Amino acid sequence: MIRIILNGKKAHLDEIRAAVEVLRKESFNIEVRVTWEYGDARRFVEEASRESVKRIVAAGGDGTLNEVVNGLASLEKEKRPQLAILPLGTANDFATACAIPVYPLEALRLALEGESHPVDIVKANEKYFINVASGGFGAEVSAETPVQLKNFLGGGAYTLSAVLKALNYSHREGKLLAEGVELEGSALIAVVCNGRQAGGGQMLAPNAYIDDGLLDILVIIAFPLTDIAQVVQEVMDSENDGKYVKRFRSRWVESWPKSARSVNLDGEPYRSEHIRFEVIPGAIELILPKNCPCILKKDTNAKA
């Protein structure tokens, strides 16, 4: 049996109802809970745990997934249901990187029949996320992309918003610490990755794994416009540090902006003067397709 936690904004989609009906006719036990407002998804997670539901489905975009993950993280580990994903958002960055099917029937069949794998989540002060946290430029782009533009252009809305924002963007001052790393000064963007992509398909950490106990961090240091070609080249090189683009891995990272700034945790804004990001290894059991590209330990601890 699975219980779907469905974002209320997507409850009208005929293909979801059709997929559920097909699977119920195949004798699968599927229950649905529909959210009305923020906080419902987390409440439904807690309800599922109390009722000993073994597997839940986050049906929505990255924001829905984030709320469900926070609900799971609030539970004792042994009381956390296994998690599957039905991607219904604009970008679906985490699901896309994990090769989770985009069609509801295929995604729900995977949710029912797929194997679970222990995967990491990330704690950011008192919050949690599973995919990517971005600060500075990246956070502002995600927060300020109009909903209408997202719906019209899909993931391309983020790229367009990024270009428009860059025309008037000022750098942010601060300090960042990680294992063996200390950076201080002006930066255009800082990204803490558990997953690989964000912003509508932007591959920020192509070598990241969601079960390696490490964060992949990307920092773009302030640069003159005359060096933009070099910056683009350094961004494309996922293996090496550059003059302006810094990449490293760590189990934790701490950020001190000179003044309180917004960061974006899987699409959800969060504001603080200091954030400590810390990976929580193997925190949840996630249903993933065979040969998921984001899993390092493919043959270890898989559960039906």
Secondary structure, DSSP 8 states (H G I E B T S, - for coil): -EEEEE-GGGTT-HHHHHHHHHHHHTT--EEEEE--STTHHHHHHHHHHHTT--EEEEEESHHHHHHHHHHHHTS-GGG--EEEEEE-SSS-HHHHHTT--SSHHHHHHHHHH-EEEEEEEEEETTEEESSEEEEEHHHHHHHHS-HHHHHHHTTHHHHHHHHHHHTT---EEEEEEETTEEEEEEEEEEEEESSSEETTTEES-TT--TTSS-EEEEEEE---GGGHHHHHHHHH-SSS--SSEEEEEESEEEEEESS-EEEEETTEEEEES-EEEEEEEEEEEEEE-TT-TT-S-TTSS-B-
